Amino acid sequence: MKKIFSSRTVVTLIVGIIVIVSLIAGSNWWAKRTNTPPFLQRFGNDLAGGVSRVIAVPTTAIGRTANSIGNLLDTFEENKALKAKIDAFAQDKVRLQTVQEENKSLKEQLKLKATLTDYKTISAVTISRSPTTWQSQLVINQGSNAGLKKGMPVLAGAGIIGRISEVNTTNSKVALISDTSSDANRFAITIKGDNGDVNGIVTSFNREKNQLIMGQVTSDNKIKKGDLVETSGLGGVIPAGLYVGKVAKVSTDDYGLSKKIYIEPAADLGNVTTVMVAISQIGAN
């Protein structure tokens, strides 16, 4: 029968065991003397610590990533809530500005109404104004059921802004004084000068400056900045004496043959929210 271990192998094993036992004994002796853990224990602890550090690196990275994602989600929700608050604040601000503008317009109407002693007035609100016809017309929420008729003057701010051009049952179209299209029925106006009135019509409108222009004036009467402008009544539709605005500038045409007068209207023609329709009490009696 063949031997499993040779003599050399046995001797090597015995020597190895003796060496290991010696190392353990020596390590324990040295540990007791120096008050430190035995060598094998230290080796095991170092090995375990190294493995722990290797495992801790990806684990820490994953934890930090998860925290970053969580913080990002929290930040997103906070931003969403803040954006909602900002939007609500903007809406409230717009509502407040709208109310303030309407309040200012109504106060101006009350002042204007006090001067219209010969007229009964009907208040109305602008319900439609197209960008394509912004300069020429708007629609108000009063019609024939409120007694409105075609040709009645419409006022806003401190003076006239137009006249009723079309009447429906519950709404009406207003032809604005700034309508200078070829088929428009121009407004006849008069400038109250120091040495006599100067009559004419509204020939054009400067939208950027919100100024009416009275062109082709050949009168020699002196006209200066600040002179009052009223309706003249010469057109046969709008009665005389309704306030239009004040002279802002006097110049001449391109050929220097006639005057060109710029008029600051009594109302902001680009921002008309509430109006009054004037019904003459003299004609009604």
C-alpha positions as CSV (number, residue, x, y, z in Angstrom):
1,M,0.0,0.0,0.0
2,K,1.3,3.4,-1.0
3,K,2.2,5.9,1.8
4,I,0.0,8.9,1.8
5,F,2.7,11.2,3.4
6,S,6.4,10.9,2.9
7,S,8.8,11.4,5.8
8,R,9.8,14.8,4.4
9,T,6.3,16.0,4.2
10,V,5.6,14.9,7.8
11,V,8.7,16.8,9.0
12,T,7.7,19.9,7.1
13,L,4.2,19.9,8.6
14,I,5.6,19.4,12.1
15,V,8.1,22.3,11.6
16,G,5.3,24.5,10.2
17,I,3.1,23.7,13.2
18,I,5.9,24.5,15.6
19,V,6.6,27.8,13.9
20,I,2.9,28.8,14.0
21,V,2.5,27.8,17.6
22,S,5.7,29.8,18.3
23,L,4.4,32.8,16.5
24,I,1.1,32.7,18.4
25,A,2.9,32.2,21.7
26,G,5.4,34.9,20.9
27,S,2.6,37.3,19.7
28,N,0.7,36.7,22.9
29,W,3.8,37.2,25.0
30,W,4.6,40.4,23.2
31,A,1.1,41.7,23.4
32,K,1.0,41.2,27.2
33,R,4.3,42.9,27.5
34,T,3.5,45.9,25.3
35,N,-0.2,46.0,26.2
36,T,-1.2,45.8,22.5
37,P,-3.4,43.3,20.6
38,P,-1.8,40.1,19.4
39,F,-0.3,40.1,15.9
40,L,-3.0,37.8,14.4
41,Q,-5.7,39.8,16.0
42,R,-4.3,43.0,14.7
43,F,-3.9,41.4,11.3
44,G,-7.6,40.3,11.4
45,N,-8.7,43.7,12.6
46,D,-6.7,45.5,9.8
47,L,-8.1,43.2,7.2
48,A,-11.6,43.7,8.5
49,G,-11.1,47.5,8.6
50,G,-9.8,47.5,5.0
51,V,-12.8,45.5,3.8
52,S,-15.1,47.9,5.6
53,R,-13.5,50.9,4.0
54,V,-13.8,49.3,0.6
55,I,-17.4,48.6,1.2
56,A,-18.0,52.1,2.7
57,V,-16.9,54.0,-0.3
58,P,-19.7,53.0,-2.7
59,T,-22.2,52.9,0.2
60,T,-21.3,56.5,1.2
61,A,-21.5,57.6,-2.5
62,I,-24.9,56.0,-2.8
63,G,-26.1,57.6,0.4
64,R,-24.9,61.1,-0.7
65,T,-26.5,60.6,-4.1
66,A,-29.8,59.7,-2.4
67,N,-29.6,62.7,-0.2
68,S,-28.8,65.0,-3.2
69,I,-31.8,63.6,-5.0
70,G,-34.0,64.1,-2.0
71,N,-32.7,67.7,-1.6
72,L,-33.3,68.3,-5.3
73,L,-36.9,67.1,-5.0
74,D,-37.4,69.3,-1.9
75,T,-36.0,72.3,-3.8
76,F,-38.2,71.6,-6.8
77,E,-41.3,71.5,-4.6
78,E,-40.2,74.7,-2.8
79,N,-39.6,76.4,-6.1
80,K,-43.0,75.2,-7.4
81,A,-44.7,76.6,-4.3
82,L,-42.8,79.9,-4.6
83,K,-43.7,80.2,-8.3
84,A,-47.4,79.6,-7.4
85,K,-47.2,82.4,-4.8
86,I,-45.4,84.7,-7.3
87,D,-48.1,84.0,-9.9
88,A,-50.9,84.7,-7.4
89,F,-49.1,87.9,-6.3
90,A,-48.9,89.0,-10.0
91,Q,-52.6,88.3,-10.5
92,D,-53.5,90.3,-7.4
93,K,-51.3,93.1,-8.6
94,V,-53.0,93.2,-12.0
95,R,-56.4,93.1,-10.3
96,L,-55.4,96.0,-8.0
97,Q,-54.1,98.0,-11.0
98,T,-57.3,97.4,-12.9
99,V,-59.5,98.4,-9.9
100,Q,-57.3,101.6,-9.4
101,E,-57.7,102.5,-13.1
102,E,-61.4,101.9,-13.0
103,N,-61.7,104.0,-9.8
104,K,-59.7,106.8,-11.3
105,S,-61.9,106.7,-14.4
106,L,-65.1,106.8,-12.4
107,K,-63.8,109.7,-10.3
108,E,-63.1,111.6,-13.5
109,Q,-66.5,110.8,-14.8
110,L,-68.1,112.2,-11.7
111,K,-66.2,115.4,-12.2
112,L,-67.2,115.5,-15.9
113,K,-70.8,114.7,-15.1
114,A,-71.0,117.7,-12.8
115,T,-70.2,120.0,-15.8
116,L,-72.8,118.5,-18.1
117,T,-75.8,120.3,-16.8
118,D,-77.7,120.2,-20.1
119,Y,-77.2,116.4,-20.5
120,K,-78.4,113.2,-18.9
121,T,-75.6,110.7,-18.9
122,I,-75.5,106.9,-19.1
123,S,-72.5,105.0,-17.8
124,A,-71.1,102.1,-19.8
125,V,-68.1,99.8,-19.9
126,T,-65.8,98.9,-22.8
127,I,-66.4,95.2,-23.6
128,S,-64.5,94.9,-26.9
129,R,-61.7,96.6,-28.7
130,S,-59.9,95.0,-31.6
131,P,-56.2,95.6,-32.2
132,T,-57.0,96.1,-35.9
133,T,-59.5,98.9,-35.2
134,W,-57.9,100.1,-32.0
135,Q,-57.6,103.7,-33.2
136,S,-61.0,103.9,-34.8
137,Q,-63.7,102.2,-32.6
138,L,-64.7,100.2,-29.5
139,V,-67.8,98.4,-28.2
140,I,-69.6,99.3,-25.0
141,N,-72.2,97.3,-23.0
142,Q,-75.2,99.7,-23.4
143,G,-77.6,99.8,-26.4
144,S,-81.1,100.8,-27.4
145,N,-82.6,99.2,-24.2
146,A,-80.7,102.0,-22.3
147,G,-81.9,104.7,-24.6
148,L,-78.8,105.1,-26.8
149,K,-79.1,106.4,-30.3
150,K,-76.7,106.8,-33.2
151,G,-74.7,110.0,-33.1
152,M,-74.8,110.5,-29.3
153,P,-71.5,111.9,-27.9
154,V,-69.4,109.5,-25.8
155,L,-67.1,110.9,-23.1
156,A,-64.3,109.6,-20.9
157,G,-61.7,111.1,-18.7
158,A,-62.5,114.8,-18.8
159,G,-63.9,115.2,-22.3
160,I,-65.3,113.7,-25.5
161,I,-63.7,110.6,-27.1
162,G,-66.2,109.7,-29.8
163,R,-69.8,109.2,-30.8
164,I,-72.2,106.3,-31.1
165,S,-71.9,104.9,-34.7
166,E,-74.1,101.7,-34.4
167,V,-76.7,100.8,-31.8
168,N,-77.8,97.2,-30.9
169,T,-80.1,96.1,-28.2
170,T,-77.5,95.5,-25.5
171,N,-74.3,97.0,-26.9
172,S,-73.2,99.8,-29.2
173,K,-70.2,100.7,-31.3
174,V,-68.3,103.9,-30.7
175,A,-66.5,105.8,-33.5
176,L,-63.5,107.4,-31.8
177,I,-62.3,110.9,-32.3
178,S,-59.0,109.5,-33.3
179,D,-60.5,107.7,-36.3
180,T,-58.9,109.4,-39.3
181,S,-59.6,106.7,-42.0
182,S,-60.8,107.9,-45.4
183,D,-64.4,107.0,-44.7
184,A,-64.5,108.4,-41.2
185,N,-66.9,111.3,-40.3
186,R,-64.3,113.7,-39.0
187,F,-65.0,115.6,-35.8
188,A,-65.5,119.4,-36.1
189,I,-63.7,121.3,-33.4
190,T,-62.8,124.8,-32.4
191,I,-59.9,126.4,-30.6
192,K,-60.7,129.1,-28.2
193,G,-58.0,131.6,-29.0
194,D,-57.4,135.0,-27.3
195,N,-58.4,137.0,-30.3
196,G,-61.1,134.7,-31.8
197,D,-62.0,131.1,-32.3
198,V,-60.3,128.9,-34.9
199,N,-62.5,126.2,-36.5
200,G,-61.4,123.0,-38.2
201,I,-61.6,119.2,-38.1
202,V,-59.4,116.4,-36.7
203,T,-57.3,115.4,-39.7
204,S,-55.0,112.8,-38.1
205,F,-53.8,111.2,-34.9
206,N,-50.4,110.6,-33.4
207,R,-50.8,107.3,-31.6
208,E,-47.3,107.3,-30.0
209,K,-47.9,110.7,-28.4
210,N,-51.6,110.3,-28.0
211,Q,-52.2,113.6,-29.7
212,L,-55.0,114.7,-32.1
213,I,-53.9,116.8,-35.1
214,M,-55.9,119.6,-36.6
215,G,-54.4,120.3,-40.0
216,Q,-54.9,122.7,-42.9
217,V,-55.6,125.7,-40.6
218,T,-55.3,129.0,-42.6
219,S,-56.7,131.4,-40.0
220,D,-54.5,134.2,-38.9
221,N,-55.8,134.2,-35.4
222,K,-53.1,133.6,-32.8
223,I,-53.0,130.1,-31.3
224,K,-50.8,129.2,-28.5
225,K,-50.0,126.2,-26.3
226,G,-52.6,125.6,-23.6
227,D,-55.6,127.0,-25.6
228,L,-58.8,125.1,-25.0
229,V,-60.3,122.9,-27.7
230,E,-64.0,122.1,-27.9
231,T,-66.5,120.6,-30.3
232,S,-67.8,123.3,-32.7
233,G,-71.2,121.8,-33.5
234,L,-70.6,122.6,-37.2
235,G,-70.7,119.0,-38.3
236,G,-74.4,118.8,-37.4
237,V,-74.0,115.7,-35.4
238,I,-72.0,116.5,-32.2
239,P,-73.3,119.5,-30.2
240,A,-71.0,122.4,-29.6
241,G,-69.2,123.1,-26.3
242,L,-68.0,119.6,-25.4
243,Y,-64.4,119.6,-24.1
244,V,-61.8,118.0,-26.4
245,G,-58.5,118.9,-24.9
246,K,-55.7,121.5,-25.0
247,V,-53.3,122.8,-27.7
248,A,-49.9,121.0,-27.2
249,K,-48.0,122.5,-30.1
250,V,-48.4,124.7,-33.1
251,S,-46.4,124.1,-36.3
252,T,-46.8,124.5,-40.0
253,D,-47.2,121.9,-42.8
254,D,-44.4,120.7,-45.0
255,Y,-45.0,123.7,-47.4
256,G,-45.4,126.3,-44.7
257,L,-48.7,127.4,-46.1
258,S,-51.0,126.3,-43.3
259,K,-50.9,125.6,-39.6
260,K,-50.7,122.2,-38.0
261,I,-52.0,122.1,-34.5
262,Y,-51.3,119.2,-32.1
263,I,-53.9,118.7,-29.4
264,E,-53.6,116.8,-26.1
265,P,-56.9,115.1,-25.7
266,A,-58.8,115.2,-22.4
267,A,-58.7,111.4,-22.2
268,D,-56.1,108.7,-22.8
269,L,-57.5,107.3,-26.1
270,G,-55.4,104.2,-25.8
271,N,-56.8,103.2,-22.4
272,V,-60.6,103.6,-22.3
273,T,-62.3,101.3,-19.8
274,T,-65.4,103.2,-18.7
275,V,-67.4,105.9,-20.6
276,M,-70.4,108.1,-20.4
277,V,-72.9,108.6,-23.2
278,A,-74.4,112.1,-23.1
279,I,-78.1,112.5,-23.9
280,S,-79.2,116.1,-24.4
281,Q,-82.0,117.1,-22.1
282,I,-82.8,120.1,-24.2
283,G,-83.7,118.1,-27.2
284,A,-85.6,115.6,-25.1
285,N,-87.9,118.3,-23.6
